[in-house]
Structure formats: C-alpha cells, structure tokens
Amino acid sequence: MADEEAPGNTEEDWRVYEVLCKDTEMEADDVDVATSLRSDLAALQFKRERLAEDLKDMHCQLRSREQRCMELQVEADQLREQNARQNAVIISLKKRLSELEERERSLYAAQGRNEIAIQTLQRDNKYQDDRAKELDKKIRNLEMDLTTEEQKKETARNAFQDLVRRLSVALGTEPCESAHMSTEALVHKASELVQELSRLRNRNLTCNDTLATLEIELRTCRENLERTIADKECLQRQSASQLLDLDRLKQEKDAIELHQRVTERELLEVKDKLVASNRSLGSAGTNIAQQESTICQLKDEIRIREEKCQKIQHDHHKYLEMVSGMLCTPGHFVETCETAIKDRIRELITENKDKCAQMEAMREKLAHDSAQLDRHVSMCEQANARIRALEEEKCHLESRLRKADAEINSCEMSREGLKRDKSTFMNFLERLARALNMEEISHDVGVDLHTESLLLRAEQLARLESDKLVDKVNTF
C-alpha cells in the first residue's frame, strides 16, 4: 500500500509533461505558433487537472488514514482502560469471594459447635429428668417411711408416756424424777443438734461451691452467646458494605456509558467538521483552476506532499508497530498490519465480553453466597433460641432438684430424729431392764412384750415392797 505510486506521478506522465514543456526549435513556416501554444496550453490544463485530482486523492487518503489511526488509538486506549478496570474488579471480587468462603467456613464451624452444645444440653436435660424421676421416687419412699416412722414414733411416744406414767404410779416416784430424766434427754438431744448443725454447715459450703461453679459455667455460656451475636452483627455489616460496593460499581458503569455517549457526540461533531473542510477544499480546488500561473509551484508542492505522504506512511507504519507492540503479550504476538491489529482488538473485545460474563457470574455467586449467609444467620438464631429454651428448662430442673434435695434433707433429719428417739427409748428400756434384773428376757422378746414384762415386774416389786412393809409393821 505504501509502495504504490499515486496516479499522475508515474515516469511516463512526467516524460510527456517534459516533452510538452521543453522549448522546441522549429521553423516558422512549418509550424504555426498559435497551434503550438494551444497544444501547450491544453497539455498544461490536462496536467493541472490531473495534478488537482491527484492532490484531492492524496488529501482523501491522508484524512482516511488519520481518521483510521485516531479511531484505532481511541479504541486501543478504551480497551486498555476497560481491561485494567475489569482486572481490578475481578481481583476485588475474587478477594471478596475468598473472604465470604472463609466466613462461611467459620459459620459452619460455629454451627457445628452450637449443635454439639445443644446435644450436650439435651443429654444433660435427659440426665436431669432421669435424676428428678429417681429423686421423686426416693421422696415418695421417704415420705412413706416418714409416715410409718411417725406412726411408730407416736405409738412409741404414747407407749413411753404410758410406761412412764404406769412406772411412776407403780413405783410411787415423784414428778421431779421424771423431769430430771427429761432434762438429761434434752441436753443429750441439744448436743446431737449441734453436731447436726455443723454437718449441715459443711454441706451448705459444698452446695455454695457447686453454685459458684454453675455460675461460672453460666457466664461462659453468656459470653459465647454474646460472641455469636457480635459475629452476626459483623456479618450484617459486611453484607451491607458489599451491597454498597455493588451500587458503586453500577454507578461507575452508568458513568462509563455516559462518557461513551459524549465521545459519540464528539465523533459526530468531528465528522461535521470534516465535511466542512471537504467543502472548503472544493472551493480551494476551484481557486487552483483559476491560478494557471502557479503550476510550477504546485509541482514543488506535490513533491513536498509526496515526501510528506511517504513520511506519513512511515509514521503510519511506526504507529502500527507501536500499536502492535502495545497489543502484544508474552503469550501472543501481533504483526504490524491493520488486519492483525483489528483481529487483536476483536480478541480483546471478546475477552472483555468474557470478563463481563465472569463478573456477572461472580455477582450471581455473591448473591448466592449472601443468601446462604442469611440462611446460616437464621439457623444460628434458631440454635440460640433452642439454647435459651434448654437453659430455661435446665434452670427449672435445677430448681426442682434443689427442692427435692431440701425435702430429702428434711426427711433424713426427721428420720435421724426418730432414730435418736428410738435409741434413747431402747437405752431407757435396757437401763430399766438392768435395774429390774430382766436383761435375758429383754433380748428374747420384742419391744411390746418387753414393756409389758417390765410393767408386770414393776407391779410385782411394788407388791413385794408393800408385803415387806406389812410384815415390818406386823413384827413391830
């Protein structure tokens, strides 16, 4: 394209022009001067018209090449800017996707921990239910034992009072002796109560220690709950920031589209200016047709224009080399021709479209990840609600357990009191049997027969004592 010669500039045309323009020595009789001048004038007009047409063609070619170069440069700059922006957007989206994947993994881990905690709480709840049932059974058994022991105590108390009354009546003792015996029993019972109080204090201290450990566990549970709530708020803030980034990217896209419309308007204005310049060049051509005396100057100008055209062609070739060097990559070489550059620009456009498709896919993935994040947040909230319900149920079971322990302690205290009363009553019977020399009989018979035998022995002794008194009186 650069090596082709412009029409009107061939060697044959220049030879014809030189033949027409050189001075010919002819005789005046052979050739008419008017005809020679007319032929010279016709040749010059023909050459002028040809040169004017060549000049117009050269101007048109120069304009088309300059316009094409400008368009290619603008397209290359736009593609470079779009490529840089899209690479930056893709890198940022990849980073966000990696961050979202890490957060999703942390949420999965937190969900697993919450499920493990829920399972442990359910096992503790089942264990506490079983223990409460066992304690209820024990309480019922202890209540039954308590009723039986109270009945035995009442019967034993009645029997003891009857026995003391009958013994006092049978032996004729004064009430002060029974009062002294009751004070001894009360002192003994007070000492036992002091021992029981010290035992209960020790037990209270152990209960306080267990309560402190339970409060520490409750604090840790609350801290874990606060941490999960803070993680939820952080995820909500991050999702809001991501939505803001998406809005900002949409605004940037709108701004780019607006800039593209402005450039299209500018291109239309440039085309209008080119049309006006073409018109002015047409008027200049008419002026050149009127100025026949400046043909020699036009020759020089045409030579200069040819040199300029060659220079422009050289510059155009350099520009193509520069554009191809810009479009070259380590894995792809671009030749210094318009077709290869256009093909490379088309490839860049297709790559741009592919990257736009990747961006849309990444946006869809981001929306999917945000939906999964919302689902994980709702699952965490449900897990927290289940944990709160289990904690409330655990507190209720612990209160029932404390009540059951208090009832068991009261039952054990009453049972030990009955045992002490029984032991004092049995000691009293043993001492009485020892005093009445009836130890062998007391080991063989039961409590009821033992009291009856002691009453009979006391009556017998009373009769013997009265008989002795009667004999003494009779002897005197």
Residue, then its C-alpha position, 0 to 999 in steps of 0.5 A: m500500500a505504501d509502495e504504490e505510486a499515486p496516479g499522475n506521478t508515474e515516469e511516463d506522465w512526467r516524460v510527456y509533461e517534459v516533452l510538452c514543456k521543453d522549448t522546441e526549435m522549429e521553423a516558422d513556416d512549418v509550424d504555426v505558433a498559435t497551434s503550438l501554444r494551444s497544444d501547450l496550453a491544453a497539455l498544461q490544463f490536462k496536467r493541472e487537472r490531473l495534478a488537482e485530482d491527484l492532490k484531492d486523492m492524496h488529501c482523501q487518503l491522508r484524512s482516511r488514514e488519520q481518521r483510521c489511526m485516531e479511531l484505532q488509538v481511541e479504541a486501543d486506549q478504551l480497551r486498555e482502560q476497560n481491561a485494567r478496570q475489569n482486572a481490578v474488579i475481578i481481583s476485588l471480587k475474587k478477594r471478596l469471594s475468598e473472604l465470604e468462603e472463609r466466613e462461611r467456613s467459620l459459620y459452619a464451624a460455629q454451627g457445628r459447635n452450637e449443635i454439639a452444645i445443644q446435644t450436650l444440653q439435651r443429654d444433660n436435660k435427659y440426665q436431669d429428668d432421669r435424676a428428678k424421676e429417681l429423686d421423686k421416687k426416693i421422696r415418695n419412699l421417704e415420705m412413706d417411711l416418714t409416715t410409718e416412722e411417725q406412726k411408730k414414733e407416736t405409738a412409741r411416744n404414747a407407749f413411753q408416756d404410758l410406761v412412764r406414767r404406769l412406772s411412776v404410779a407403780l413405783g410411787t416416784e415423784p414428778c421431779e424424777s421424771a423431769h430430771m430424766s427429761t432434762e438429761a434427754l434434752v441436753h443429750k438431744a441439744s448436743e446431737l443438734v449441734q453436731e447436726l448443725s455443723r454437718l449441715r454447715n459443711r454441706n451448705l459450703t459444698c452446695n455454695d461451691t457447686l453454685a459458684t461453679l454453675e455460675i461460672e459455667l453460666r457466664t461462659c455460656r453468656e459470653n459465647l452467646e454474646r460472641t455469636i451475636a457480635d459475629k452476626e452483627c459483623l456479618q450484617r455489616q459486611s453484607a451491607s458494605q458489599l451491597l454498597d460496593l455493588d451500587r458503586l460499581k453500577q454507578e461507575k458503569d452508568a458513568i462509563e456509558l455516559h462518557q461513551r455517549v459524549t465521545e459519540r457526540e464528539l465523533l459526530e461533531v468531528k465528522d461535521k467538521l470534516v465535511a466542512s473542510n471537504r467543502s472548503l477544499g472544493s472551493a480551494g480546488t476551484n481557486i487552483a483552476q483559476q491560478e494557471s500561473t502557479i503550476c510550477q509551484l504546485k509541482d514543488e508542492i506535490r513533491i513536498r506532499e509526496e515526501k510528506c505522504q511517504k513520511i506519513q506512511h512511515d509514521h503510519h507504519k511506526y504507529l502500527e508497530m507501536v500499536s502492535g507492540m502495545l497489543c502484544t503479550p508474552g503469550h501472543f504476538v501481533e504483526t504490524c498490519e491493520t488486519a492483525i491489529k483489528d483481529r487483536i482488538r476483536e480478541l480483546i473485545t471478546e475477552n472483555k465480553d468474557k470478563c463481563a460474563q465472569m463478573e456477572a457470574m461472580r455477582e450471581k455467586l455473591a448473591h448466592d453466597s449472601a443468601q446462604l449467609d442469611r440462611h446460616v444467620s437464621m439457623c444460628e438464631q434458631a440454635n440460640a433460641r433452642i439454647r435459651a429454651l434448654e437453659e430455661e428448662k435446665c434452670h427449672l430442673e435445677s430448681r426442682l432438684r434443689k427442692a427435692d434435695a431440701e425435702i430429702n434433707s428434711c426427711e433424713m433429719s426427721r428420720e435421724g430424729l426418730k432414730r435418736d428417739k428410738s435409741t434413747f427409748m431402747n437405752f431407757l428400756e435396757r437401763l430399766a431392764r438392768a435395774l429390774n434384773m430382766e436383761e435375758i428376757s429383754h433380748d428374747v422378746g420384742v419391744d411390746l412384750h418387753t414393756e409389758s414384762l417390765l410393767l408386770r415386774a414393776e407391779q410385782l416389786a411394788r407388791l413385794e415392797s408393800d408385803k415387806l412393809v406389812d410384815k415390818v409393821n406386823t413384827f413391830 
